[in-house]
Amino acid sequence: TPSLLEHTRDIILSKESMMAFVEAGFGRIPMDERKSPLVSPLYANLSLMPPALFLTGNIEQLVDDSVFMAARWRRAGNTAELCVVDGACHAFTIIPMGEVTDEGIDHIVRFVQKHLRPAPLRLN
């Protein structure tokens, strides 16, 4: 995606390491076959999927992937929330980074609270 190809920072994940990761996982698959739904969820049938949270930072190399997937999720008729956190990089919710980490975790907690259905009460 453009956000990866144009990325110049090496925060947590560099463009080069991400490209190496993609090649390690998919290098045997010819480039024209990588758009197969079996390889990329961006091209898959996403109907009847559960609600999803796409949480990313605006300085994340993969921000476009999250934006594109959220749009595809919605277009398939599913509920999707897209949250782009200003100043956040890759893995910002698991690496203590101050306010951006707190904001990301808050988004996750609110999403889970909103979509978690309590188990039915069983009376014996």
N, C-alpha and C positions, 0 to 999 in steps of 0.2 A: 504494500500500500504506500501511498505517497509519504505518510508520516514516517515510515521506516526508511524509505529510500532517500529522503531529504534530511534525516536525522544526523546531527553532527556531534552531539554530546555523548560522553561515555559514562552516564550515570547508571549504575547497576548493570545495565545491558547495553552493549554497543551495537551499532548497525552490523559490524563485522561478525560479532559473536552470534547475533540473531540469524544472519545469513548462513553461518556455519551450522547452526542448529537446524535450520530448515533443510539444508543439504544433507545433514546426517540422517534426518528422518525421512526425507522424501527424494533424495538424490537419485534413486533408482527409477523414479517415476518421471517420464518425459514431461517437459514443461507444459505442453498442450493438454496433458491428461490431469494436471494438478487442479483443474477446475471441476473435476468430477465430484459429485456429492459425497462419494465415499472417501474422498481426500479432504475436501474443504467444506465445513458446515455452511459457509457463505452461500453455497450453491445447492444445499440440501433442501428437502421438503421440510419446512419447519412448522407445518400446521399441527395443532393440538399440543403445543408445548406449554409447559407451566410458566407462570410469571417469572421474569428474569430481570436481574439487576446487572447492568453493564456499567462498571465503575472504573474510571480511568483518570489519569492526570493529563493536564494539557501539555506537559513536556515529556510525555511517555512516547516511546518509539512506536507503540502499537495503538495509539489513540484512534486512528482511522479504523482499525479492525473493530474496536468497540462501537464506534459510531455506525459503521456499516452493518454490523450484526444486530444492533438495536433496531435499525431501520428495517432490516429483513424480518426480524422477529415480529415487529408490529405489522408489517405488510402481510404476514402470514395469518394475521388475526389474533395474535397473542398479546398479552400484556408485557410491556418492556419499559423499564425505567433506565434512562441514560443519565449518569452523573459524571461530569467532567470537573475535576478538582483543580483549581488554579494553583500552579506551582508544584504539583505532584508528579513524581517520576514513577518508573516501573517498581512494583512491589511496595508502594508507599504505605499500604495498610499493615504490612508485617515487619517493616523496618521503622523503628522509632524516628520520626521526622517532625515531631512537634504538632503544630496545628493541622497540617495537611493529613497526618495520620489520624488524628482525632476526628476530623471531618469525614474521612473515608469510613472509619469504623461507625460513626454516627449514621451514615447513609445505610450501611449494612444492617445495623440494629433496627432502624426504622422500617426498612424493607421487610425484614423477617417478621417484625411485629405486625406489620400490615397484612402479610400474606400467610402467616402461620395460623392454621386452624386448630383450635384445641380439640383434643380427643373427645369423642362422645362420652358422656357420663354414663357409667354402667351401674345399674342398680341390681343388687343380688336378690 
